[in-house]
Amino acid sequence: MPESVPPHGDPGPQELVMTLLGTYVSPRESRRVWSGGLVGVLAGLGFSDGAARIALARLARRDLLARHKAGRLVHYSLTRRTIALLEDGDRRIFSLGRREREVGQWTVLWQSIPESRRQARERLVRRLRFLGFGPVQDGTWIAPHDREAEVLALLAELDVAEHAGLMLGKPSAGLDVRRFAARAWNLDGLAARYDAFVRDFGGYSGDLPDAEAFQVRTWLTHTFRAFPSLDPELPVGLVPAPPSRAAAVELFHDLYQALAPAAQRHFDEVTEK
């Protein structure tokens, strides 16, 4: 498993860099990471030097990395935007599946952001998915929880509030919520991905050499990172939870902690200069 790409699609190098930054860079506010070390780490995960360097340059252009040059050495640090995104991601990733969601207010968002603001629209969609929203039809999204505060902050951040509407409410008890939910979220596919996660990582323990521990922990984290965008955490009183979710969540937290010392040693050894 560690020598190959995870089973659910090839991750882009930019996405994987974000996983690495969120997992291994501490303190986030001040640490600088040698660019050559990041290239080496990505090479060990299956990416060419060229692809790794292009990914780092593009992240810098997107204001997700700050570039620092001292002589011939280049280091990167996290920008405020990246730190905020990683902190938001931590809250979603580490709380996923940790408590039973009760039936309460749902959030409905509709937007008509013009083509001239396409980049803002794409960022909105990515963040909505990470908040557990699913698409109902063009421009209309729902989440099975009260996400008013997060959505208002997001609309303000992207400066698109004038193109959006927001409503809170509850689904009608007279309709089958499971059928409706299956149109907004791929629940069968989600269950299959939780099954695969348990199958792919269930055979590992915390007793691995540093380099292997780093690879396993990185793929573990990167794979689990996708679940908040796929799993709306529907209230179990309306829709049963995916059968393998509880096992996947427990496995993630156990391995993430068990592999941390060895994986961090490897990352620090390769990236510090």
Secondary structure, 3 states (H helix, E strand, C coil): CCCCCCCCCCCCHHHHHHHHHHHHCCCCCCCCEEHHHHHHHHHHCCCCHHHHHHHHHHHHHCCCEEEEEECCEEEEEECHHHHHHHHHHHHHHHHCCCCCCCCCCEEEEEECCCHHHHHHHHHHHHHHHHCCCEEEECCEEEECCCCHHHHHHHHHHHCCHHHEEEEEECCCCCCCHHHHHHHHCCHHHHHHHHHHHHHHHCCCCCCCCHHHHHHHHHHHHHHHCCHHHHCCCCCCCCCCCCCCHHHHHHHHHHHHHHCHHHHHHHHHHHHCC
